[in-house]
Amino acid sequence: MNPSSQNARIRERMFAVAAWFYLICLPLAIPLRGPLYLHDLAAPVLLAAVVARKEWWAYLRFPDLLLPVFLALAGVATLVHGAGGWNLYRLVVVGYLALTYVFFAGQPLHRRHLAWYGLTVLGAMWFAAAWQVMRGTMATVGVYEQSTLEFLVQRFSFTFPNPNLAGSFYVLPVACLLLGVAGRGRRLEVREMALGLLALAVLLVPLGLTVSKHMLLSFAVIAGAVVVERGRQAGWRWLGLAAVLGVFVLFYLTVLFPFFPLQPRFPFFNHATWGMYTIHQDIYWRILTGSFSSLLLGVGPAAMRDLYPLHVDIEHVQAVLAQYEKVALVDSFAVYMDAHNEYLSTGTAFGLPALAALLGFWISRAAVAFRRHRDELALFFVVGLLGCCLWDDLASKRWIWLTLALLAGSARRDTEAAA
């Protein structure tokens, strides 16, 4: 073996070690300083891998072209707003996440190994939840105490500081597990698939304990896997999409309206006012649509913090929070809050053209994976993601980009191997 080939093999092994280091450390969520976590230490190796592989040319063609377009538009908007403080931090975050996607989309990882990773992580989360339930040490979310949402006080969050983070993270191990199970070349019998779904439901009991609407992400990927196992028939595909849409509608109603307590008459839920999240979403919308320049370039994260209090309607906030029996939180809603909506968050940060490029990249990646590689997992994942983005800022979550990269990359490599 010549020295160059040997060096290439050593380099690829190092990249594989970095990939597994990142994947293993991610659910541990070990903080180092501020927003920096242990798995982030692999970032220089990820960058070295992307540079060494010289696959940048693929991102000069559609649909991958939309990723650098998004980064370029975000960069221009940041320069206009002032490249410092929160503005620069937000740009660095999207650049880092793009790097993570490019690395893992190009990093060959065996489906079988990913399946074992997913099963191990899900098992660890199951035992952690069981231990916390038995000891009565489930994380407490104090903000919901003495409110109409008191059932959300104790929720499973694993190693994450917030149960919603755990709820959205679940899609990564679920997708990894299903990558090694769905579409293995042998179609499962109905009985086998039913038993498999039952076992998966038991394994995902802790996901239910997060009481997070982000469980829609995992449900969507599971629905995609069912379609794969039923032979990728159009009827099953539409049935799966309808099921995902039904769950989305139910969850989104709890965002749009207070929902609880339930009512004895139609429509059977509390709709006396708009929901809590709509308070800040309305403010973000008004700032985003306030001028042509804000539509084009956003206002930037730093300016958003200054503009937010100027658009607060205290009487409206009080009326909404009264439905939750949480009027005492008025002051926190009047200062600044995250959008809890990726469309409004990215729009106000970088403008609608950047938002369109980001969404276009996600959607086109799923569409290409489906059309070229018949990959329902990526398709259903993005459908679930687009729904969840209506109630959280998910583009800043590492595992969202990781999941898309692993699904799209695996589908492409399977097709190339078959060819």
ChimeraX attribute file (.defattr): number of C-alpha atoms within 10 A of each C-alpha:
attribute: neighborCount
match mode: 1-to-1
recipient: residues
	/A:1	5
	/A:2	6
	/A:3	8
	/A:4	9
	/A:5	10
	/A:6	11
	/A:7	11
	/A:8	13
	/A:9	12
	/A:10	12
	/A:11	15
	/A:12	17
	/A:13	12
	/A:14	13
	/A:15	22
	/A:16	19
	/A:17	14
	/A:18	20
	/A:19	22
	/A:20	16
	/A:21	16
	/A:22	19
	/A:23	20
	/A:24	15
	/A:25	14
	/A:26	18
	/A:27	21
	/A:28	15
	/A:29	16
	/A:30	15
	/A:31	12
	/A:32	12
	/A:33	8
	/A:34	6
	/A:35	7
	/A:36	12
	/A:37	15
	/A:38	16
	/A:39	22
	/A:40	20
	/A:41	14
	/A:42	17
	/A:43	17
	/A:44	11
	/A:45	17
	/A:46	25
	/A:47	16
	/A:48	13
	/A:49	23
	/A:50	20
	/A:51	12
	/A:52	13
	/A:53	13
	/A:54	9
	/A:55	14
	/A:56	15
	/A:57	9
	/A:58	11
	/A:59	15
	/A:60	14
	/A:61	10
	/A:62	13
	/A:63	18
	/A:64	19
	/A:65	16
	/A:66	23
	/A:67	23
	/A:68	18
	/A:69	19
	/A:70	24
	/A:71	20
	/A:72	14
	/A:73	20
	/A:74	29
	/A:75	21
	/A:76	16
	/A:77	24
	/A:78	25
	/A:79	14
	/A:80	14
	/A:81	20
	/A:82	15
	/A:83	17
	/A:84	13
	/A:85	10
	/A:86	18
	/A:87	24
	/A:88	18
	/A:89	15
	/A:90	22
	/A:91	20
	/A:92	14
	/A:93	15
	/A:94	19
	/A:95	19
	/A:96	18
	/A:97	19
	/A:98	18
	/A:99	17
	/A:100	24
	/A:101	24
	/A:102	24
	/A:103	27
	/A:104	25
	/A:105	22
	/A:106	19
	/A:107	21
	/A:108	16
	/A:109	17
	/A:110	11
	/A:111	19
	/A:112	15
	/A:113	14
	/A:114	22
	/A:115	20
	/A:116	15
	/A:117	20
	/A:118	24
	/A:119	19
	/A:120	15
	/A:121	21
	/A:122	22
	/A:123	15
	/A:124	15
	/A:125	24
	/A:126	19
	/A:127	13
	/A:128	17
	/A:129	23
	/A:130	16
	/A:131	13
	/A:132	15
	/A:133	14
	/A:134	9
	/A:135	9
	/A:136	10
	/A:137	13
	/A:138	20
	/A:139	17
	/A:140	16
	/A:141	14
	/A:142	11
	/A:143	13
	/A:144	17
	/A:145	16
	/A:146	13
	/A:147	18
	/A:148	17
	/A:149	17
	/A:150	14
	/A:151	12
	/A:152	19
	/A:153	17
	/A:154	20
	/A:155	24
	/A:156	28
	/A:157	25
	/A:158	25
	/A:159	16
	/A:160	16
	/A:161	11
	/A:162	16
	/A:163	25
	/A:164	21
	/A:165	19
	/A:166	23
	/A:167	26
	/A:168	25
	/A:169	24
	/A:170	25
	/A:171	26
	/A:172	28
	/A:173	25
	/A:174	26
	/A:175	28
	/A:176	23
	/A:177	24
	/A:178	24
	/A:179	24
	/A:180	17
	/A:181	16
	/A:182	22
	/A:183	19
	/A:184	12
	/A:185	8
	/A:186	9
	/A:187	14
	/A:188	18
	/A:189	10
	/A:190	11
	/A:191	9
	/A:192	11
	/A:193	15
	/A:194	13
	/A:195	11
	/A:196	13
	/A:197	14
	/A:198	12
	/A:199	11
	/A:200	16
	/A:201	13
	/A:202	11
	/A:203	18
	/A:204	19
	/A:205	14
	/A:206	24
	/A:207	31
	/A:208	14
	/A:209	18
	/A:210	25
	/A:211	19
	/A:212	20
	/A:213	22
	/A:214	29
	/A:215	24
	/A:216	24
	/A:217	30
	/A:218	25
	/A:219	20
	/A:220	30
	/A:221	27
	/A:222	25
	/A:223	23
	/A:224	27
	/A:225	24
	/A:226	24
	/A:227	26
	/A:228	22
	/A:229	21
	/A:230	20
	/A:231	14
	/A:232	17
	/A:233	11
	/A:234	11
	/A:235	10
	/A:236	18
	/A:237	20
	/A:238	12
	/A:239	13
	/A:240	22
	/A:241	18
	/A:242	13
	/A:243	14
	/A:244	23
	/A:245	17
	/A:246	12
	/A:247	17
	/A:248	20
	/A:249	12
	/A:250	11
	/A:251	19
	/A:252	16
	/A:253	15
	/A:254	20
	/A:255	18
	/A:256	16
	/A:257	20
	/A:258	25
	/A:259	23
	/A:260	16
	/A:261	14
	/A:262	13
	/A:263	12
	/A:264	8
	/A:265	7
	/A:266	8
	/A:267	10
	/A:268	12
	/A:269	17
	/A:270	18
	/A:271	19
	/A:272	12
	/A:273	17
	/A:274	21
	/A:275	20
	/A:276	20
	/A:277	23
	/A:278	21
	/A:279	20
	/A:280	23
	/A:281	21
	/A:282	15
	/A:283	22
	/A:284	26
	/A:285	17
	/A:286	14
	/A:287	22
	/A:288	25
	/A:289	15
	/A:290	13
	/A:291	12
	/A:292	11
	/A:293	12
	/A:294	20
	/A:295	18
	/A:296	19
	/A:297	25
	/A:298	33
	/A:299	27
	/A:300	28
	/A:301	24
	/A:302	18
	/A:303	16
	/A:304	23
	/A:305	16
	/A:306	11
	/A:307	17
	/A:308	19
	/A:309	16
	/A:310	12
	/A:311	14
	/A:312	18
	/A:313	13
	/A:314	14
	/A:315	9
	/A:316	14
	/A:317	20
	/A:318	18
	/A:319	16
	/A:320	24
	/A:321	22
	/A:322	19
	/A:323	23
	/A:324	20
	/A:325	17
	/A:326	18
	/A:327	15
	/A:328	11
	/A:329	14
	/A:330	18
	/A:331	12
	/A:332	9
	/A:333	22
	/A:334	18
	/A:335	14
	/A:336	17
	/A:337	18
	/A:338	18
	/A:339	24
	/A:340	20
	/A:341	23
	/A:342	21
	/A:343	27
	/A:344	28
	/A:345	27
	/A:346	24
	/A:347	27
	/A:348	28
	/A:349	29
	/A:350	32
	/A:351	26
	/A:352	21
	/A:353	18
	/A:354	27
	/A:355	24
	/A:356	17
	/A:357	20
	/A:358	22
	/A:359	18
	/A:360	17
	/A:361	21
	/A:362	24
	/A:363	19
	/A:364	18
	/A:365	23
	/A:366	25
	/A:367	19
	/A:368	19
	/A:369	23
	/A:370	18
	/A:371	12
	/A:372	11
	/A:373	17
	/A:374	18
	/A:375	25
	/A:376	28
	/A:377	29
	/A:378	32
	/A:379	28
	/A:380	27
	/A:381	27
	/A:382	25
	/A:383	22
	/A:384	24
	/A:385	23
	/A:386	18
	/A:387	21
	/A:388	24
	/A:389	18
	/A:390	19
	/A:391	23
	/A:392	23
	/A:393	18
	/A:394	23
	/A:395	20
	/A:396	16
	/A:397	15
	/A:398	20
	/A:399	24
	/A:400	22
	/A:401	22
	/A:402	21
	/A:403	24
	/A:404	24
	/A:405	22
	/A:406	26
	/A:407	26
	/A:408	24
	/A:409	22
	/A:410	25
	/A:411	22
	/A:412	19
	/A:413	16
	/A:414	12
	/A:415	13
	/A:416	10
	/A:417	7
	/A:418	6
	/A:419	6
